[in-house]
C-alpha cells in the first residue's frame, strides 16, 4: 500500500517536473525566435 503511494507520488512529481521544463523550453525558444527575428524591409 505504502509502496504504491510512494510510486504514485514520485511519478506525479516526475510528470510535473517534465511539464514545467517543457514550458520553460518553449518560452525560451519563443523569446529567442523574437530576438533573432529579421527586421522587416522598409
N, C-alpha and C positions, 0 to 999 in steps of 0.2 A: 504494500500500500504506500509506504513512505517512498520507496524507490520510484514508483510511478509518478508520484507528486513531484519529486526532485527532477526527474527526467522531463516532465512536462514544463516545469519552471525553467529549466535550462534551455529547452527547445524554444520556448516563448521568448526568452531573453535573446537567444541567438537570432531569431527571426526579426525581433525589434531592432537589434544592432545592425543587421544586414539592410533592413529597410532604411534606417537612418543614414547609413553610409551611402546607399544608393541615391537618396535625396540630396545629400551633400555633394556627391559627384555630379549629379545633373545640374545643380545650382552653379557649381564652379565651371562646368562646361559651358553653360549659358552665358556666364559672366565673361569667359574668355572669348566666346563667339562674338559677343557685343564689343569687347575691347579691340578685337582684331578685325572687325568688320571694315571692309574698304569704304572710303568716303565716296558718296555719290558724285558723279560727274556733274559739274555746274554748267 
